Structure formats: C-alpha cells, structure tokens
Amino acid sequence: MRQAETPRILVVGADGQLGRSLRMLAGLRPHEAHYAFLSRPQLDITQAKAISAWLDAHPVDCLINAAAYTAVDRAATEPARAHAINAHAPGLLAQACTARGTRLLHVSTDYVFDGRLDRPYREDDPVAPLNTYGRSKQAGEQAVQAADPHAIIVRTSWVFSAWGSNFVRTMVHLGAQRDTLRVIHDQVGGPTWAGHLALALHTLALQPTGSVPGGPYHFGGQPWVSWHEFAQEILARAHARGLIAQRPRVEAIVAADWPSPEPRPANGRLDCTRLEALLGPLERDWRIGLDQVLDAWQAGQP
Ligand SMILES: NC(=O)c1ccc[n+]([C@@H]2O[C@H](COP(=O)([O-])OP(=O)(O)OC[C@H]3O[C@@H](n4cnc5c(N)ncnc54)[C@H](OP(=O)(O)O)[C@@H]3O)[C@@H](O)[C@H]2O)c1
C-alpha cells in the first residue's frame, strides 16, 4: 500500500449489513480513507473479468469483501450457489488482489468450527464445519489463502445491525406479536454489531503495508451469551424504548428441540487476543451496538 497517501479502499457486497456499516463509517471519517462501494448489481464477485476490469480502471490499496451468501438454512438447498459466492468468488478476489499488490480483507465465520471445544476458539484451532454454509466459508478461506498468503481473514460471529435480516430484528418483530417466545439456550457466542466489525476492518485497512501478517484473525462481540440471554436483553431494551408494547415470556429450549434444517455449533465463542495484540483493545461490547440499533429504529430509521 502507498504509505504517505490516503488509502483507497473498495468494499464489495456493499448493500449487506457489513457493507452498509462500512458506508456509514466512511461517511463519518472522510479524511482517513477514500472509499468506493459496489453492491451486487455493480460488481458480481463471481465474475472474474468484471473484478479485473474494475480494479484495472480504479486501482485500490485495499479490498474489503463484505459480500457473502449468508442464508444458513437455505444453503443446504442451494449448495452450488453458496459455494460460488462464499468459496469460488473469494478466490477470484484474492487472485485479482495479489496480482495488483492490493491488500485483501476477507470476512469469514465462527461456523467454520464444530463448536465442540470447551473454550473460545483460537485462529489455529482445527476447522470442522457442521453445515453447508460453514463448509462454503471454510472453502472460501482456503481459496483466499491459496491465492494470496498475505490476505487477512477476519472470522466473526452472530452479526446484527439496523439493516437486513438478523436475530435482533427477528426478536423485536416476534416480540411485538407474541406472548411467549422459545429461544435456544445451549448455543453460546458473541453477538457482533456490524458497526464494531466495520471499525475493526477499517482499522486493519489503515495499517501500514507489511505490518499485518496474512491469515485468520478473530473478531467477535462481548460478553458471550446464549441466544436465550441475548433475546432477553433485546426484548428488555426494545420494551424500554416502546418498540414493543409488552415483554413476552422467553422460554429456554435446547437446540435439539428447534426444527432447524441445518445444525449450528454449540460454542461460537471467538478468542480475539491475536487481533487485539495487533491493534490494541477493540470496541466490541454488543450492548452498545444493540442500543444503537434500537435507537435508530425508535427514531424511525429502517
Ligand atoms: N450475518 C451473520 O450473522 C454472520 C455471522 C458470521 C459471519 N458473517 C460473515 O460476515 C460477512 C458479512 O455478513 P453480512 O451479515 O453483512 O451479510 P449480508 O447482510 O447477507 O450481506 C451480504 C451481501 O453480499 C451480497 N452478495 C451476495 N452475492 C454477491 C455477489 N455474487 N457479488 C456481490 N455481492 C454479493 C448480497 O447482495 P444480495 O442481497 O443482492 O444477494 C448482500 O448485500 C460475510 O462474510 C458473512 O459470511 C456473518
């Protein structure tokens, strides 16, 4: 990356939760980087020629891949599509980046792990995905690393934001309609506000060339909770803001009693020591992000 100048950063998949959060961050920090944002109609990352054409016409120092196929259950019925977007396309991006000396920041998931460890996952723990989506993301990590050993892969977990479909939106929506909700308590992880993830990626993108070794890094929210605990917190805060008229009862159930087409890891906790050793302490308290999301909805934003 050119050191002395303001870095140029391209975000692909710009209309998703992470992409929109990066867009918002870029607007708040216009002097730190020159961002370009491309959503799927503007650049389909499965199209190698389109990637090359864009990068040749608009050279950048860093490319952040915020594009993904994230429908975990639907991936089981569309494995080829999930693989094309989550595995093949990141490999194409990595080839394009390495050929041009562009730093690639690729985003992956705690679902590359099987969740059977009794402690938070470190970057060098063995991957063993339980479902189609996780396998496609693992294949994406492999494709990226094979094409570009300098690429940085940030695994994250339980992403939520004010946009798109996510657990917070689902809970507030259902909480407004039902007296009782049934939520899984034997899966634990770190809910991650997309705004915090965006800031971590932005900070990584600004690091000088050669200062960030390639490979996987973990970034997940704190404190760790079960889905059941997370739901209770969401509903309490939504109720306090008048977003739901009454707080429903939240019944704790086990994952085995939830009719989910695809299995999920019981332990999605990510040990973020490696990234924080590099960048210093990072903002990742999901309760701050949750307040931001609920405040935005209370103010009538989408
Ligand atoms: N969401 C989570 O809970 C979660 C958890 C762990 C890790 N992650 C990872 O975090 C990253 C960001 O996730 P997110 O929640 O922001 O995802 P998201 O909201 O589903 O957004 C993904 C975006 O990628 C776009 N996209 C799909 N196929 C594309 C293609 N071929 N070319 C260009 N863009 C394409 C989608 O566009 P369309 O809508 O038009 O298809 C969408 O705007 C992903 O790598 C994901 O795997 C997410």
The ligand as an SDF file (V2000), in Angstrom:
LIG
                    3D

 48 52  0  0  0  0  0  0  0  0999 V2000
  -24.7760  -12.4280    9.4050 N   0  0  0  0  0  0  0  0  0  0  0  0
  -24.1380  -13.1310   10.3370 C   0  0  0  0  0  0  0  0  0  0  0  0
  -24.7020  -13.4700   11.3910 O   0  0  0  0  0  0  0  0  0  0  0  0
  -22.6960  -13.5170   10.1440 C   0  0  0  0  0  0  0  0  0  0  0  0
  -22.0600  -14.3030   11.1270 C   0  0  0  0  0  0  0  0  0  0  0  0
  -20.7270  -14.6570   10.9460 C   0  0  0  0  0  0  0  0  0  0  0  0
  -20.0490  -14.2260    9.8190 C   0  0  0  0  0  0  0  0  0  0  0  0
  -20.6840  -13.4910    8.8830 N   0  0  0  0  0  0  0  0  0  0  0  0
  -19.9370  -13.0660    7.6890 C   0  0  0  0  0  0  0  0  0  0  0  0
  -19.8450  -11.6500    7.7250 O   0  0  0  0  0  0  0  0  0  0  0  0
  -19.8090  -11.1420    6.3850 C   0  0  0  0  0  0  0  0  0  0  0  0
  -20.8480  -10.0460    6.2270 C   0  0  0  0  0  0  0  0  0  0  0  0
  -22.1220  -10.6080    6.5040 O   0  0  0  0  0  0  0  0  0  0  0  0
  -23.4510   -9.7390    6.4450 P   0  0  0  0  0  0  0  0  0  0  0  0
  -24.2960  -10.1700    7.5840 O   0  0  0  0  0  0  0  0  0  0  0  0
  -23.1190   -8.2880    6.2580 O   0  0  0  0  0  0  0  0  0  0  0  0
  -24.1050  -10.3240    5.0980 O   0  0  0  0  0  0  0  0  0  0  0  0
  -25.4060   -9.8540    4.3510 P   0  0  0  0  0  0  0  0  0  0  0  0
  -26.1200   -8.7990    5.1280 O   0  0  0  0  0  0  0  0  0  0  0  0
  -26.1510  -11.0850    3.9430 O   0  0  0  0  0  0  0  0  0  0  0  0
  -24.8310   -9.1470    3.0430 O   0  0  0  0  0  0  0  0  0  0  0  0
  -24.1590   -9.8600    2.0680 C   0  0  0  0  0  0  0  0  0  0  0  0
  -24.1770   -9.0100    0.8220 C   0  0  0  0  0  0  0  0  0  0  0  0
  -23.4580   -9.7220   -0.1940 O   0  0  0  0  0  0  0  0  0  0  0  0
  -24.1360   -9.5080   -1.4030 C   0  0  0  0  0  0  0  0  0  0  0  0
  -23.7920  -10.5100   -2.3890 N   0  0  0  0  0  0  0  0  0  0  0  0
  -24.2520  -11.7890   -2.4740 C   0  0  0  0  0  0  0  0  0  0  0  0
  -23.7420  -12.3800   -3.5640 N   0  0  0  0  0  0  0  0  0  0  0  0
  -22.9560  -11.4590   -4.1830 C   0  0  0  0  0  0  0  0  0  0  0  0
  -22.1760  -11.4530   -5.3670 C   0  0  0  0  0  0  0  0  0  0  0  0
  -22.0990  -12.5490   -6.1490 N   0  0  0  0  0  0  0  0  0  0  0  0
  -21.4940  -10.3420   -5.7070 N   0  0  0  0  0  0  0  0  0  0  0  0
  -21.5790   -9.2330   -4.9250 C   0  0  0  0  0  0  0  0  0  0  0  0
  -22.3070   -9.1670   -3.7990 N   0  0  0  0  0  0  0  0  0  0  0  0
  -22.9850  -10.2680   -3.4410 C   0  0  0  0  0  0  0  0  0  0  0  0
  -25.5980   -9.5680   -1.0200 C   0  0  0  0  0  0  0  0  0  0  0  0
  -26.3690   -8.9950   -2.0290 O   0  0  0  0  0  0  0  0  0  0  0  0
  -27.8420   -9.5750   -2.3100 P   0  0  0  0  0  0  0  0  0  0  0  0
  -28.6330   -9.2970   -1.0690 O   0  0  0  0  0  0  0  0  0  0  0  0
  -28.2700   -8.8130   -3.5180 O   0  0  0  0  0  0  0  0  0  0  0  0
  -27.6660  -11.0500   -2.5600 O   0  0  0  0  0  0  0  0  0  0  0  0
  -25.5840   -8.7610    0.2690 C   0  0  0  0  0  0  0  0  0  0  0  0
  -25.7730   -7.3790    0.0160 O   0  0  0  0  0  0  0  0  0  0  0  0
  -19.9990  -12.3540    5.4820 C   0  0  0  0  0  0  0  0  0  0  0  0
  -18.7490  -12.8130    5.0500 O   0  0  0  0  0  0  0  0  0  0  0  0
  -20.6230  -13.3950    6.3850 C   0  0  0  0  0  0  0  0  0  0  0  0
  -20.3480  -14.7160    5.9570 O   0  0  0  0  0  0  0  0  0  0  0  0
  -21.9830  -13.0990    9.0210 C   0  0  0  0  0  0  0  0  0  0  0  0
  1  2  1  0
  2  3  2  0
  2  4  1  0
  4  5  1  0
  4 48  2  0
  5  6  2  0
  6  7  1  0
  7  8  2  0
  8  9  1  0
  8 48  1  0
  9 10  1  0
  9 46  1  0
 10 11  1  0
 11 12  1  0
 11 44  1  0
 12 13  1  0
 13 14  1  0
 14 15  2  0
 14 16  1  0
 14 17  1  0
 17 18  1  0
 18 19  2  0
 18 20  1  0
 18 21  1  0
 21 22  1  0
 22 23  1  0
 23 24  1  0
 23 42  1  0
 24 25  1  0
 25 26  1  0
 25 36  1  0
 26 27  1  0
 26 35  1  0
 27 28  2  0
 28 29  1  0
 29 30  1  0
 29 35  2  0
 30 31  1  0
 30 32  2  0
 32 33  1  0
 33 34  2  0
 34 35  1  0
 36 37  1  0
 36 42  1  0
 37 38  1  0
 38 39  2  0
 38 40  1  0
 38 41  1  0
 42 43  1  0
 44 45  1  0
 44 46  1  0
 46 47  1  0
M  CHG  2   8   1  16  -1
M  END
$$$$
